[in-house]
Amino acid sequence: MDMLNDPALTAFRDEVRAFLTAHLPDHIREAATRATSVFIDPAVSLPWQHILHERGWAAPDWPAEYGGPGWSEIQRYIFAAECAHAGAPNLAPMGLKMVAPVIMHYGSAEQRAHYLPRILSGADYWCQGFSEPGAGSDLAALQLRAVPDGPDYILNGSKIWTTHAHFANRMFALVRTSNDGKPQAGISFLLLDMGLPGITVEPIRTLAGDHEFNQVFFDDVRVPQANRLGGENEGWSVAKHLLTFERGGKYAPGLIGRLGRLRARGNLDPMLRAQLDREAVTLTALQALELKAMRGVGGGAALYASALKILGTETAQRIDTMACEIAGHAGWADADGQTPAELAVAVPRYLNDRAATIYAGSNEIQRDLIARAMLG
């Protein structure tokens, strides 16, 4: 944890803090505070992305050669922590944090030149086409068929639980291009336009009543083979590379901010206060593990990603539960009749976060991966 106290990093933290104070609009901060999911409505997140893009900070994880700021891991961590503390909205991760790194790694020069600037500016808004009705945690069972036909593939099938597909103009998808050999060996990775003929997006309402997820149907959809990322039938390797970025997020900064707002409330039940204090200790440990992962201590990036995914999502769910209990004790409104945003969204956020231990690879599967790698 001492690495956060370096004088140069303190100066960097002050620079970020000053920028957020000067440039984060109140209406965007307020909308972010009332969000019930990590996936913020693009009407809120995209204007904030445009502000960050003007400063060159829209993609903290990107190297400078592709338009990122070229920050170190610890600078990126400090930036995330300051954004969380200031109440800034999350930017949509599907483009900036998920497909962009695999385009950088597997994409051709033409693909990188076309897609990366559009992701950075927000011109392209992406969704992820992985899960299917019969292929969730067992992703290798996917059956969305892509049959070669001249320069194109013809796609038939569906994807489900497709976050923000109703907003997206682009999708990165895993498709079945072969049934020979192991299931993983017949999968390819495609980049496609959501406006293509034959694509239908149907909403799925969550327990909280939100429209965040969708089922996407493909009926004889033509996608150019030139839109494939990596070789044909090599999409499983591309997907594994991407999932490392999806699972290995920075959970502690945002959770520390949420927990701090709950702990700042007065007249808390002593038992709830004790539970909040225990979670504060847990988050200190989680932050230390995230910093350790950044420094590459012990190696095993995939194992760190799995461990952080487990710890981060399960801690979030416990904080959700306590927020609901506090809201119940507080009767929702403060003495002035106003409902604090953290409590107003407590129940919808609790319901939404039930999915956190399932998406990006269920936590049960993550525990199995860790056990196989560490215990044989």
Buried (B, 14 or more C-beta within 10 A) or exposed (E): EEEBEEEEBEEBBEEBBEBBEEBBEEEBBEBBBEBBBBBBBBEBBBBBBEBBBEEBBBBBBBEEEBBBBEBEBBBBBBBBBBBBBBBBBBBBBBBBBBBBBBBBEBBEEEBBEBBBEBBBBBEBBBBBBBBBEEBBEEBBEBBBBBEEEEEBBBBBBBBBBBBBBBBBEBBBBBBBBEEEEEBBBBBBBBBBBBEEEBBEBEEBEBEBEBEBBBBBBBEEBBBBBEBBBBEBBBBBBBBEBBBBBBBBBBBBBBBBBBBBBBBEBEEBEEEBBEBBEEBBEBBEEBBEBBBEBBEEEEEBEBBBBBBBBBBBBBBBBBBBBBBBBBBEBBEBEEEEEEBBBBBBBBBBBBBBBEBBBBBBBBBEBBEEBBEEEEEE
